[in-house]
Amino acid sequence: MKVMVIGSGGREHALAWKLAQSKRIKKIYCVPGNGGTALEQKCENVNISDVKDIALFAKENNVKLTVVGPEDYLVNGIVDEFKKYDLKIIGPDKKAASLEGSKVFAKNFAKKYGVQTANYEVFDNYTKALDYLKNVKFPVVIKADGLAAGKGVTIVNDFSEAQEAVTNLMEKGIFSGAGKRIVVEQFLKGFEMSVFILLDGKSYRIFQTAKDHKKALEGEKGANTGGMGAISPHPEFKGELKRKIQRKIIEPTIEGIIKEKLEYTGILFIGLMIKEDEPYLLEYNVRFGDPETQAILPLLETDLLEVFEHVENRELENLKLKWKNAVSCCVVAASKGYPFNYEKGFEIKVNATSDISTIFFAGVKYKNGKLLTNGGRVLAVVELGKDILEARYRVYNSIKRVHFKNIYYRKDIGKV
């Protein structure tokens, strides 16, 4: 069988790596892939980006199943395009992808179906937004309505910070129009949790959980990033809290998807804030997380192709998921200066030993037989352990073997 993975990050390298372990798969097209997928077994990078061209390539090359990594392809309707050719693809259609593509759509959806979430107001007028912010209790959260590569959320502590955030989004358009509308949301203090749900259009299964570390600096400080590391499973997903998440978040979400007739076969990533033992929806993401996927997939014992086939064939109720009895810790190695300004083009060297951990490459290109840094988040190192202490000990020993100029990584992943 030939399959395709769309995207160029560490998440896509992890998906390709896991799919390559399936004995039934002989080739994986990575579109466009990166320096890591270029070297991964069974993988071939294909440099095309247009949705229609990708669909035609899949048809012409007899691709049996396609997995979409990044949200922008889904929001731009790649699933709808594939369906025109009767091609199998994992992910929601364009309308369903609005759960991530529009923060306003997601918040209104949550309110309509009783999904527990923070109070909010929506603005498409700069002056009205500032007038509202003059009278709120700080801190509050300001979110760009559209896609902003995981960086469109700002926590502001006073009116001055709020004015700067709103100006950047609505007036300066720093996210290419994603902030023409904004959501001003109640700030919730607690701890975060990522819950991943498999959907086949009629039923769902909880896939796995993770704890993401989004801030650039240790102690969860500094700017928001795409993610500096993750652990899996989340240690607090159990008991009464687990039951509350199912009752107050997951079940009304599934009810809403069915009632709204959203075409959704794929993975739904639900970002939660847990405040005083109560779960609140922070956001929906209509795809696998990054770097959560890198932490989760090494724990999965079930053939990932089998998982996707159960989703595509609407047979989730028959899927038997098997996980290793272990904890995973993933640490992202970034270029110094990320998520702002950083240099690229430095050679990556790994002092490999027989027990080197799993490395998933992201902002990396393969040129003249060398791996070179080519982005902010360069790679992720992943280790498993019987508990988080062992996993952390192993991953921080392993990441010392990875070298490139201006390497930066947090030392507290899994600790805070």
Disulfide bonds with the S-S distance in Angstrom:
none
